[in-house]
Amino acid sequence: MSLQVLWFKRDLRLADHAALGAAAAAGPVLPLFIVEPDYWQLPDTSFRQWEFWRGCVADLADAIRAQGGTLCIAQGDAVAVLEALRQHHGPFTLWSHEETGNGWTYARDRRVKRWARAQGITWHERRQFGVLRGPGLNRDIWAGQWEALMREPVLIQPHVHWAATQSMPLPTYAELGLHPDGIQFLQTPGREAGITLLTSFLHDRGQQYTREMSSPVTAEQACSRLSPYLTYGALSMREVFQAAERRLMALHTSSDKSRAGWAQSMRSFIARLHWHCHFIQKLESEPEIEHQPFARMYVGMRPQPADPDKLAAWAEGRTGYPFIDAAMRYLTAHGWINFRMRAMLMSFAAYDLWLPWQEAGLILARKFVDFEPGIHWSQCQMQSGETGINTVRVYSPVKQGHDQDPKGNFIRQWVPELAQVKGALVHEPWRLDRSAAPHYPPPIVDHKTATAFAKDQIFTRRKQAEARVEADAVFRRHGSRAGPRARRGMAARSASPSGRSGQLSLDL
Ligand SMILES: Cc1cc2nc3c(=O)[nH]c(=O)nc-3n(C[C@H](O)[C@H](O)[C@H](O)COP(=O)(O)OP(=O)(O)OC[C@H]3O[C@@H](n4cnc5c(N)ncnc54)[C@H](O)[C@@H]3O)c2cc1C
């Protein structure tokens, strides 16, 4: 039987791996992981991402070793590595999952495709998430297709005849030109750690998920924390979805008093798993949104390049707005923060500081261990008001601080310059005598004035006649058919500054 090369990308597991299952049925499998040094020079990649990814690759190598195989770790340009394999082993069949990555991985995949065609190599790609590739995409039936895929049986780990191969050690971060970036609390990489988190979330930590997900004080425990495991594929989306569904079913017959709270949490969680693929689908359908706004009428609205001083103050957590700075410093140390804080940080960059989401988004991308381009760029644009179809939602840093950190202890912990400030004024230190916090900067901008300017700029564009036409086109291409816009009728209120949707505005 001919050789099957299984190219592991961001799907670092053996279970529920469609490409591996198919490859194993076709012949001996050579498992391959390619470290691409050029990828690690990109502005959306970072030390912390590499450290987590590296840990997952090492974990996968152990799992393959336990079955008597060797993960072939190679380094270099993907086409060059594959060509070297071809020269060494002769023709093979190539297998992988479909990847919806950044523009660089997209271009690399196109090069691999051209190479494979020229060499007569067949490259089979299998779906990894509920994301659809190709011309047949129909947003009206997308959700049903997602559901159907998630309900297919989880694929058991196949019996694999591993082909003999050689490997090299994984490079260190320094060999890839990366530098420690302030991460202090990296989540433990690998499949076992992901399963442990999933189990503790479903049976222990997740009860107050819906109520506690918005505050950074409680979210660390109450959220699943599964995002990096999904990003690098240590767990499959289907495994997570089905485990949550099983838990929900079991709750239906439970007599436990906490049943209702748990069920609500499980439903919210499952909805978010759906959003994961819903957002990645946007990038799959329109790769340009990595750089261009969904609604092209916003091209050039925010000046580029960004004001370097404002960008640096925001990125380093010294804007003079305590809750913003605390959230940013927490993110820098953890490589993760909850949804509400991500949205608030992006909103502050986009509205208060009038920074382009492309540049601010790159800073966040590097800070997120779970960086997932499809979710990330869609969210960055949503929180900057450049989708054309979402409510413009400006977060007030002071109100968010009072709501999500009422005692101010999160601020005191992450902004030690304010550790001695007592009471509610920790949220507004500019109202104190300067001597109370001499090392903390004054506010970088006036929130009210700055955001009034930003809203005015956006709504002036939204009022133009073409805005409605463009919004309809964006909705047709990307909009969720379950969202308020679909229920209202497509174009309804698309140009209205007062149009309101749900708090999370996830109807994009
Ligand atoms: C500006 C901005 C950028 C973001 N960038 C990323 C990113 O690069 N990678 C990423 O995984 N998430 C991103 N998110 C979405 C969300 O904040 C994270 O998925 C979530 O905080 C991860 O923590 P968790 O795994 O504990 O989530 P949970 O609340 O436990 O949710 C479970 C899973 O559902 C998915 N999910 C949850 N919320 C969302 C959402 N709003 N949109 C899409 N999928 C969601 C994720 O896969 C997550 O792991 C971003 C949000 C914003 C506002």
The ligand as an SDF file (V2000), in Angstrom:
LIG
                    3D

 53 58  0  0  0  0  0  0  0  0999 V2000
  -11.7320   41.7260   20.2010 C   0  0  0  0  0  0  0  0  0  0  0  0
  -11.9500   40.2440   20.4380 C   0  0  0  0  0  0  0  0  0  0  0  0
  -11.0380   39.3390   19.9450 C   0  0  0  0  0  0  0  0  0  0  0  0
  -11.2270   37.9600   20.1410 C   0  0  0  0  0  0  0  0  0  0  0  0
  -10.2780   37.0930   19.6370 N   0  0  0  0  0  0  0  0  0  0  0  0
  -10.4280   35.7670   19.8270 C   0  0  0  0  0  0  0  0  0  0  0  0
   -9.4340   34.8530   19.3480 C   0  0  0  0  0  0  0  0  0  0  0  0
   -8.4350   35.2540   18.7370 O   0  0  0  0  0  0  0  0  0  0  0  0
   -9.6130   33.5250   19.5930 N   0  0  0  0  0  0  0  0  0  0  0  0
  -10.7230   33.0540   20.2500 C   0  0  0  0  0  0  0  0  0  0  0  0
  -10.8460   31.8350   20.4380 O   0  0  0  0  0  0  0  0  0  0  0  0
  -11.6870   33.9050   20.6840 N   0  0  0  0  0  0  0  0  0  0  0  0
  -11.5690   35.2350   20.5130 C   0  0  0  0  0  0  0  0  0  0  0  0
  -12.5400   36.0940   20.9870 N   0  0  0  0  0  0  0  0  0  0  0  0
  -13.7990   35.5320   21.5180 C   0  0  0  0  0  0  0  0  0  0  0  0
  -13.8610   35.2240   23.0240 C   0  0  0  0  0  0  0  0  0  0  0  0
  -13.5050   36.3350   23.7640 O   0  0  0  0  0  0  0  0  0  0  0  0
  -13.0150   34.0080   23.4140 C   0  0  0  0  0  0  0  0  0  0  0  0
  -13.3460   32.9070   22.5830 O   0  0  0  0  0  0  0  0  0  0  0  0
  -13.2490   33.5560   24.8480 C   0  0  0  0  0  0  0  0  0  0  0  0
  -13.0070   34.6210   25.7270 O   0  0  0  0  0  0  0  0  0  0  0  0
  -12.3190   32.3840   25.1620 C   0  0  0  0  0  0  0  0  0  0  0  0
  -12.4350   31.9850   26.5040 O   0  0  0  0  0  0  0  0  0  0  0  0
  -13.1410   30.5930   26.8880 P   0  0  0  0  0  0  0  0  0  0  0  0
  -12.5750   29.4830   26.0860 O   0  0  0  0  0  0  0  0  0  0  0  0
  -13.1010   30.4630   28.3570 O   0  0  0  0  0  0  0  0  0  0  0  0
  -14.6190   30.8800   26.3660 O   0  0  0  0  0  0  0  0  0  0  0  0
  -16.0120   30.2600   26.7640 P   0  0  0  0  0  0  0  0  0  0  0  0
  -16.9030   31.3790   27.1380 O   0  0  0  0  0  0  0  0  0  0  0  0
  -15.8950   29.1370   27.7000 O   0  0  0  0  0  0  0  0  0  0  0  0
  -16.5600   29.7400   25.3420 O   0  0  0  0  0  0  0  0  0  0  0  0
  -16.2480   28.4430   24.8210 C   0  0  0  0  0  0  0  0  0  0  0  0
  -15.7160   28.5740   23.4160 C   0  0  0  0  0  0  0  0  0  0  0  0
  -16.6800   29.2000   22.5750 O   0  0  0  0  0  0  0  0  0  0  0  0
  -16.0330   30.0300   21.6190 C   0  0  0  0  0  0  0  0  0  0  0  0
  -16.4290   31.4240   21.8520 N   0  0  0  0  0  0  0  0  0  0  0  0
  -16.7360   32.0120   23.0360 C   0  0  0  0  0  0  0  0  0  0  0  0
  -17.0800   33.2990   22.8450 N   0  0  0  0  0  0  0  0  0  0  0  0
  -16.9970   33.5180   21.5290 C   0  0  0  0  0  0  0  0  0  0  0  0
  -17.2370   34.6570   20.7160 C   0  0  0  0  0  0  0  0  0  0  0  0
  -17.6550   35.8060   21.2260 N   0  0  0  0  0  0  0  0  0  0  0  0
  -17.0460   34.5450   19.3910 N   0  0  0  0  0  0  0  0  0  0  0  0
  -16.6370   33.3790   18.8360 C   0  0  0  0  0  0  0  0  0  0  0  0
  -16.3990   32.2620   19.5610 N   0  0  0  0  0  0  0  0  0  0  0  0
  -16.5770   32.3360   20.8870 C   0  0  0  0  0  0  0  0  0  0  0  0
  -14.5370   29.8580   21.8430 C   0  0  0  0  0  0  0  0  0  0  0  0
  -14.0670   28.8420   21.0060 O   0  0  0  0  0  0  0  0  0  0  0  0
  -14.4770   29.4360   23.2930 C   0  0  0  0  0  0  0  0  0  0  0  0
  -13.3240   28.7070   23.6220 O   0  0  0  0  0  0  0  0  0  0  0  0
  -12.3740   37.4850   20.8190 C   0  0  0  0  0  0  0  0  0  0  0  0
  -13.2880   38.4190   21.3250 C   0  0  0  0  0  0  0  0  0  0  0  0
  -13.0780   39.7800   21.1320 C   0  0  0  0  0  0  0  0  0  0  0  0
  -14.0750   40.7580   21.6790 C   0  0  0  0  0  0  0  0  0  0  0  0
  1  2  1  0
  2  3  1  0
  2 52  2  0
  3  4  2  0
  4  5  1  0
  4 50  1  0
  5  6  2  0
  6  7  1  0
  6 13  1  0
  7  8  2  0
  7  9  1  0
  9 10  1  0
 10 11  2  0
 10 12  1  0
 12 13  2  0
 13 14  1  0
 14 15  1  0
 14 50  1  0
 15 16  1  0
 16 17  1  0
 16 18  1  0
 18 19  1  0
 18 20  1  0
 20 21  1  0
 20 22  1  0
 22 23  1  0
 23 24  1  0
 24 25  2  0
 24 26  1  0
 24 27  1  0
 27 28  1  0
 28 29  2  0
 28 30  1  0
 28 31  1  0
 31 32  1  0
 32 33  1  0
 33 34  1  0
 33 48  1  0
 34 35  1  0
 35 36  1  0
 35 46  1  0
 36 37  1  0
 36 45  1  0
 37 38  2  0
 38 39  1  0
 39 40  1  0
 39 45  2  0
 40 41  1  0
 40 42  2  0
 42 43  1  0
 43 44  2  0
 44 45  1  0
 46 47  1  0
 46 48  1  0
 48 49  1  0
 50 51  2  0
 51 52  1  0
 52 53  1  0
M  END
$$$$
